[in-house]
Amino acid sequence: MSAEEPQDDSAEDEDLRYFVRIGQTDLDGTKSVERSLADMDGIGKRTARIVADAAEVDRMATFGRLDEEDIEAVVEVVENLHDHIPSWMANRQRDFFTGETNHIVGSDLGQKRTHDINRMKMINCYKGVRHKRGQKVRGQRTKSTGRSEGTIGVNVEAIKEDMAEEAGDDE
């Protein structure tokens, strides 16, 4: 046991927001701003650093301990992220339908990805056909890897049962 007395953190925990909601995503308020933002779909470590700098928030500060104004600034930057990052960094460049470059975060990213895959399947492009068949899409080798179907290994119990049945039939 250490010589120091344990400190009472209950007063500090009252200020802490354990969940910070941005859009439809709950972020962990006990982590730093940068790490918490990186948990959000569509935002990585580099983008999280840009968001913290654009919102003028210390990126190493605990996210749940920030003031309401700081949290609102972070939310505003995340919602308008395409204004704060260069166009080459956006995850939706030259959108098929609108032709605009945009950066999508949160659950919208998954919906857009599903929509794109379904469109590729409908028009029967090469990638769509590969998606339909459940095969690798991005040029990976398939001769010896990616074998999700079929049996892997030997099922010893099934072999013993077959042998027992055959032995019972012979008698």
C-alpha positions in Angstrom: 0.0 0.0 0.0 1.3 3.5 -0.8 2.0 6.1 1.9 -0.3 8.6 0.1 -3.9 8.9 1.1 -6.3 8.2 -1.7 -7.8 11.4 -3.1 -11.5 12.0 -3.3 -12.4 12.4 -6.9 -16.1 12.7 -6.4 -16.1 16.5 -6.7 -14.1 16.3 -10.0 -16.5 13.6 -11.4 -19.5 15.8 -11.0 -18.1 18.1 -13.7 -17.4 15.2 -16.1 -19.9 14.4 -18.9 -19.4 10.7 -19.6 -21.0 10.9 -23.0 -20.9 13.7 -25.5 -23.3 13.4 -28.3 -22.4 14.6 -31.8 -25.0 14.0 -34.4 -26.2 10.4 -33.8 -23.0 9.3 -32.2 -22.2 9.1 -28.5 -18.5 9.8 -27.8 -16.6 8.9 -24.7 -16.2 11.9 -22.4 -13.5 10.3 -20.3 -11.0 10.3 -23.2 -9.1 13.2 -24.7 -10.8 15.3 -27.4 -8.6 13.8 -30.1 -9.0 10.2 -29.1 -12.7 10.5 -28.5 -13.3 12.1 -31.9 -11.2 9.4 -33.6 -13.7 6.9 -32.4 -16.4 8.5 -34.7 -16.9 7.0 -38.1 -15.4 9.1 -40.8 -12.9 10.8 -38.4 -9.4 9.5 -37.9 -6.5 10.7 -35.8 -5.4 13.4 -38.3 -8.9 14.7 -38.9 -9.5 14.8 -35.1 -6.5 16.9 -34.7 -7.7 19.3 -37.4 -11.1 19.5 -35.7 -9.6 20.3 -32.3 -7.4 23.0 -33.8 -10.3 24.5 -35.8 -12.5 24.6 -32.7 -9.6 26.2 -30.8 -9.8 23.4 -28.1 -6.9 21.7 -26.4 -6.8 18.3 -28.1 -5.4 16.6 -25.0 -8.1 17.9 -22.7 -10.7 15.5 -21.4 -13.7 15.8 -23.6 -16.3 15.5 -20.9 -14.7 18.3 -18.8 -15.0 21.0 -21.6 -17.3 23.9 -21.3 -20.6 23.9 -23.2 -19.2 26.6 -25.6 -16.2 24.5 -26.4 -18.3 21.4 -27.0 -20.6 23.4 -29.3 -17.6 24.7 -31.2 -16.4 21.1 -31.7 -19.9 20.0 -32.9 -20.0 22.9 -35.3 -16.7 22.1 -36.8 -17.6 18.4 -37.2 -20.9 19.3 -38.9 -19.1 21.6 -41.3 -16.0 19.6 -41.7 -15.7 20.0 -45.4 -15.0 23.7 -44.8 -12.0 23.0 -42.5 -10.2 20.3 -44.4 -8.5 20.3 -47.9 -10.5 18.7 -50.7 -8.0 15.9 -51.1 -8.7 14.8 -47.5 -12.5 14.5 -47.9 -13.9 11.0 -47.9 -16.6 11.7 -50.6 -14.8 13.4 -53.5 -16.9 14.2 -56.6 -20.0 12.5 -55.4 -21.7 10.4 -58.2 -25.1 12.2 -58.0 -24.2 15.7 -57.0 -20.6 16.0 -58.2 -19.6 17.8 -55.0 -16.7 17.1 -52.7 -18.0 16.5 -49.1 -16.8 14.8 -45.9 -19.4 12.5 -44.3 -19.2 11.4 -40.7 -21.3 9.2 -38.3 -24.0 6.8 -39.4 -24.5 8.7 -42.7 -21.2 7.2 -43.9 -22.4 3.6 -43.5 -25.6 4.5 -45.4 -23.7 6.1 -48.3 -21.4 3.1 -48.5 -24.3 0.7 -48.6 -26.0 2.8 -51.2 -22.9 2.9 -53.4 -22.5 -0.9 -53.2 -26.1 -1.5 -54.1 -25.7 0.9 -57.1 -22.7 -1.0 -58.3 -24.6 -4.3 -58.0 -27.5 -2.9 -59.9 -25.4 -1.7 -62.9 -23.4 -5.0 -62.9 -20.0 -3.3 -62.9 -17.0 -5.4 -62.1 -16.9 -4.4 -58.5 -20.7 -4.9 -58.2 -20.4 -8.5 -59.6 -17.7 -9.3 -57.1 -19.8 -7.9 -54.3 -22.8 -10.0 -55.4 -20.6 -13.2 -55.5 -19.1 -12.4 -52.1 -15.6 -12.4 -53.6 -12.7 -10.1 -53.0 -13.3 -6.7 -54.7 -10.0 -4.8 -54.6 -7.7 -7.1 -56.6 -6.5 -9.4 -53.7 -5.3 -12.9 -54.5 -8.0 -15.5 -54.2 -6.2 -18.7 -55.2 -5.3 -19.7 -51.7 -6.9 -17.1 -49.4 -10.4 -15.9 -48.7 -12.0 -19.4 -48.6 -14.9 -18.7 -46.3 -17.1 -21.5 -47.6 -16.5 -25.2 -47.2 -15.0 -27.2 -44.4 -11.8 -26.2 -42.7 -9.9 -29.0 -41.1 -11.2 -32.5 -40.3 -14.3 -33.2 -38.3 -13.1 -36.2 -36.2 -16.5 -36.7 -34.5 -18.3 -37.1 -37.8 -15.7 -39.6 -39.0 -16.1 -41.6 -35.8 -19.9 -41.6 -36.1 -19.7 -42.8 -39.7 -17.2 -45.6 -38.7 -19.6 -46.6 -35.8 -22.5 -46.8 -38.2 -20.5 -48.9 -40.7 -19.4 -51.2 -37.9 -23.0 -51.6 -36.8 -24.3 -52.3 -40.3 -21.7 -55.1 -40.8 -22.9 -57.1 -37.9 
